[in-house]
Amino acid sequence: MSADEILEVFARRRASALFVTELAQALHASPSELNADLERLSERGNVLLADHPVPDPHLSGIDLRIVAPLPADRPRADAEAAAAAAAETLWNKWLATFLSSHRCQ
């Protein structure tokens, strides 16, 4: 995968953040195939990778990382804050949905 292909997914979907698994699905790849490219994009300051604790032991082993592109038209600190906010919003939305429907047995 190229950096351009990864970033293009966000533009096509008009998404400010995606789970790595969603990004991988859009690129017809596995999350592990994206790891090196995502790390490279993160090191370059193109994306933020957010990792969250697994909210339930039944989900251990599931990739719950979120990737959010840093807006190129903003100063670095503002771009990082916007990406972090987008990742946190997606996480909170997913977590609320998960907790409202999941019942541990």
Backbone bond lengths (Angstrom), bond angles and torsions (degrees), N, CA, C in turn:
res aa  C-N    CA-C-N  psi(-1)  N-CA   C-N-CA  omega(-1)  CA-C   N-CA-C  phi
1 M - - - 1.444 - - 1.522 108.30 -
2 S 1.290 116.00 143.59 1.459 119.15 176.30 1.528 109.17 -100.99
3 A 1.309 115.22 161.11 1.464 120.58 177.25 1.520 110.39 -59.06
4 D 1.316 116.02 -40.90 1.466 119.85 -179.97 1.521 111.55 -62.12
5 E 1.327 117.57 -41.02 1.465 120.90 179.41 1.527 110.81 -63.94
6 I 1.315 115.78 -41.22 1.467 120.42 179.74 1.522 110.08 -64.40
7 L 1.314 117.31 -49.68 1.458 120.76 -177.87 1.530 111.91 -67.50
8 E 1.314 116.87 -29.14 1.467 121.03 178.98 1.528 111.37 -64.37
9 V 1.320 117.54 -31.75 1.471 120.56 178.53 1.528 109.93 -59.33
10 F 1.315 116.66 -42.42 1.470 119.92 -180.00 1.520 111.07 -64.98
11 A 1.326 116.75 -39.63 1.462 120.85 178.73 1.525 110.81 -65.86
12 R 1.336 117.16 -45.81 1.466 121.33 179.96 1.519 111.87 -61.48
13 R 1.304 115.71 -42.89 1.467 120.28 -176.96 1.525 112.99 -86.52
14 R 1.312 115.43 -8.35 1.472 120.52 -175.02 1.513 110.16 52.54
15 A 1.323 115.08 44.80 1.459 122.55 -178.01 1.520 110.10 -105.55
16 S 1.311 115.81 137.34 1.460 119.72 177.08 1.526 111.35 -91.46
17 A 1.331 116.89 -11.58 1.462 121.57 176.53 1.526 108.25 -164.65
18 L 1.324 115.21 148.92 1.460 122.08 177.25 1.522 109.32 -142.77
19 F 1.315 115.69 149.89 1.454 118.01 168.79 1.526 107.28 -66.79
20 V 1.306 116.79 147.76 1.466 120.59 179.00 1.521 109.89 -57.15
21 T 1.315 116.84 -35.65 1.466 119.64 179.05 1.531 111.69 -65.43
22 E 1.327 117.44 -36.52 1.471 120.49 176.49 1.523 110.98 -67.09
23 L 1.319 115.29 -41.84 1.464 120.49 178.10 1.523 110.22 -62.26
24 A 1.319 116.08 -44.74 1.471 120.58 179.28 1.522 110.89 -61.11
25 Q 1.309 116.98 -42.87 1.468 120.56 179.40 1.527 110.24 -61.71
26 A 1.316 117.42 -43.11 1.469 120.84 179.95 1.525 111.54 -63.34
27 L 1.334 116.57 -28.18 1.462 121.52 -179.33 1.528 112.55 -97.06
28 H 1.327 116.68 3.93 1.470 121.99 -178.22 1.528 110.33 54.38
29 A 1.327 114.87 49.04 1.466 122.09 -179.50 1.519 108.06 -137.41
30 S 1.308 115.44 172.54 1.460 119.65 173.60 1.529 107.81 -96.09
31 P 1.333 117.32 154.23 1.464 118.61 177.77 1.530 112.71 -54.88
32 S 1.324 117.06 -36.84 1.474 119.20 -179.33 1.526 111.72 -66.16
33 E 1.334 117.32 -28.59 1.462 120.23 177.32 1.526 111.94 -69.35
34 L 1.316 116.84 -21.63 1.464 121.22 -178.66 1.517 113.27 -91.62
35 N 1.324 117.87 -13.62 1.467 120.58 -172.40 1.521 114.04 -52.06
36 A 1.313 118.58 -51.02 1.466 121.27 -176.41 1.527 110.61 -63.82
37 D 1.327 117.06 -42.75 1.463 120.18 -179.97 1.526 111.54 -66.81
38 L 1.325 116.97 -40.52 1.457 119.86 178.50 1.525 111.12 -65.70
39 E 1.319 116.99 -40.19 1.471 119.98 177.21 1.520 110.69 -62.58
40 R 1.312 116.24 -42.43 1.463 121.19 179.01 1.533 110.31 -62.77
41 L 1.328 116.90 -45.95 1.466 120.60 178.21 1.527 111.41 -62.71
42 S 1.310 116.44 -37.59 1.456 120.88 178.02 1.529 111.16 -65.72
43 E 1.326 116.13 -45.01 1.465 120.33 179.02 1.525 111.88 -62.65
44 R 1.316 117.25 -34.19 1.474 122.38 178.83 1.526 112.49 -78.05
45 G 1.326 116.77 -11.24 1.455 120.14 -178.98 1.512 113.98 83.11
46 N 1.340 116.67 24.29 1.462 120.50 178.19 1.523 113.01 -91.72
47 V 1.333 116.15 -28.44 1.464 120.23 179.86 1.521 109.77 -139.73
48 L 1.305 113.79 159.63 1.454 122.16 172.36 1.519 106.79 -109.51
49 L 1.312 117.33 132.00 1.467 122.46 173.88 1.524 107.51 -106.08
50 A 1.311 116.52 120.67 1.462 121.24 -179.23 1.520 108.85 -113.30
51 D 1.302 115.34 128.08 1.456 121.47 178.40 1.521 107.77 -112.29
52 H 1.304 116.85 138.88 1.458 121.51 -178.86 1.517 109.67 -125.69
53 P 1.326 116.35 153.52 1.465 118.67 176.76 1.523 110.30 -67.41
54 V 1.302 115.52 147.49 1.464 121.07 179.28 1.530 107.65 -71.26
55 P 1.342 117.35 124.34 1.467 120.21 -174.79 1.525 114.98 -79.02
56 D 1.326 117.29 -2.82 1.454 120.60 -176.38 1.526 108.47 -157.00
57 P 1.331 118.40 136.69 1.465 119.80 -178.84 1.532 113.93 -60.57
58 H 1.327 117.58 -23.36 1.462 120.17 179.23 1.529 112.01 -70.68
59 L 1.330 117.00 -13.16 1.468 121.20 -179.04 1.525 112.73 -100.48
60 S 1.326 117.14 3.28 1.463 117.90 -179.36 1.529 109.19 -60.36
61 G 1.307 114.97 138.12 1.449 120.47 -178.24 1.517 113.39 93.41
62 I 1.337 117.31 -7.94 1.457 121.10 178.21 1.525 108.56 -90.92
63 D 1.313 116.67 136.19 1.459 122.06 -178.96 1.523 109.28 -77.99
64 L 1.311 117.04 106.76 1.458 122.01 -179.87 1.530 111.79 -107.79
65 R 1.328 116.38 19.25 1.462 118.78 177.48 1.522 109.87 -69.57
66 I 1.315 114.05 148.68 1.456 121.45 177.23 1.521 107.74 -119.36
67 V 1.322 115.52 139.49 1.463 121.16 177.26 1.528 107.74 -118.38
68 A 1.333 114.66 134.52 1.466 120.64 179.19 1.522 108.13 -134.74
69 P 1.327 117.02 127.95 1.460 119.13 177.98 1.526 110.70 -71.31
70 L 1.328 115.96 145.87 1.457 120.60 174.94 1.523 107.89 -86.35
71 P 1.319 117.40 124.10 1.460 119.70 179.60 1.529 110.55 -58.48
72 A 1.324 116.52 125.17 1.471 121.55 -175.90 1.518 112.50 -74.03
73 D 1.326 117.40 -17.55 1.457 120.32 -175.72 1.524 113.37 -91.54
74 R 1.325 117.47 11.17 1.467 121.32 -179.09 1.519 110.44 -121.22
75 P 1.332 116.75 155.59 1.470 118.82 172.36 1.530 109.96 -58.79
76 R 1.305 116.83 152.11 1.470 122.63 -173.06 1.531 113.33 -49.93
77 A 1.322 117.61 -50.06 1.466 120.51 -177.89 1.525 111.09 -62.61
78 D 1.323 117.38 -41.10 1.465 121.10 178.19 1.522 111.21 -66.71
79 A 1.332 116.32 -40.11 1.466 120.82 178.87 1.519 110.62 -63.67
80 E 1.328 116.87 -43.24 1.469 120.62 178.83 1.524 110.61 -63.81
81 A 1.325 116.79 -41.34 1.469 120.54 179.17 1.527 110.68 -65.00
82 A 1.326 117.18 -41.02 1.471 120.74 179.17 1.525 110.97 -64.76
83 A 1.332 117.22 -42.76 1.465 120.82 178.89 1.525 110.94 -65.76
84 A 1.324 116.79 -41.66 1.467 120.24 178.67 1.526 110.70 -63.88
85 A 1.324 117.05 -40.21 1.462 120.84 178.71 1.537 110.62 -65.67
86 A 1.323 116.75 -40.94 1.469 120.39 178.81 1.525 110.60 -63.81
87 A 1.325 116.83 -43.14 1.464 120.85 179.04 1.527 110.73 -64.34
88 E 1.313 116.70 -41.83 1.467 120.91 -179.36 1.528 111.06 -67.38
89 T 1.323 116.85 -38.77 1.469 120.69 177.56 1.521 111.04 -62.32
90 L 1.333 116.47 -45.78 1.463 120.26 178.16 1.522 110.65 -62.10
91 W 1.330 116.77 -45.04 1.466 120.53 179.66 1.531 111.13 -60.04
92 N 1.326 117.13 -48.12 1.463 120.53 -178.02 1.523 111.67 -63.09
93 K 1.310 117.06 -38.67 1.468 121.22 177.62 1.534 110.32 -64.34
94 W 1.332 116.04 -47.85 1.463 119.72 179.39 1.526 110.69 -63.39
95 L 1.333 116.89 -44.51 1.460 120.75 -177.59 1.527 111.18 -63.02
96 A 1.315 117.54 -42.10 1.466 120.70 178.39 1.525 110.67 -61.60
97 T 1.330 116.80 -42.91 1.468 121.06 178.54 1.525 110.01 -64.31
98 F 1.331 116.20 -44.85 1.462 120.46 -179.85 1.522 111.01 -61.00
99 L 1.329 116.55 -50.05 1.460 119.98 -176.66 1.531 113.12 -67.33
100 S 1.321 117.09 -27.76 1.462 119.23 179.87 1.533 112.70 -76.18
101 S 1.324 116.43 -18.46 1.465 118.32 -177.16 1.514 114.59 -117.73
102 H 1.320 118.67 -14.21 1.462 120.79 -175.24 1.516 111.00 -91.66
103 R 1.283 114.60 135.04 1.471 121.36 175.31 1.516 107.96 -129.55
104 C 1.315 116.69 117.06 1.467 120.06 177.49 1.530 109.00 -69.85
105 Q 1.292 114.72 142.54 1.459 120.26 178.59 1.507 110.17 -102.05
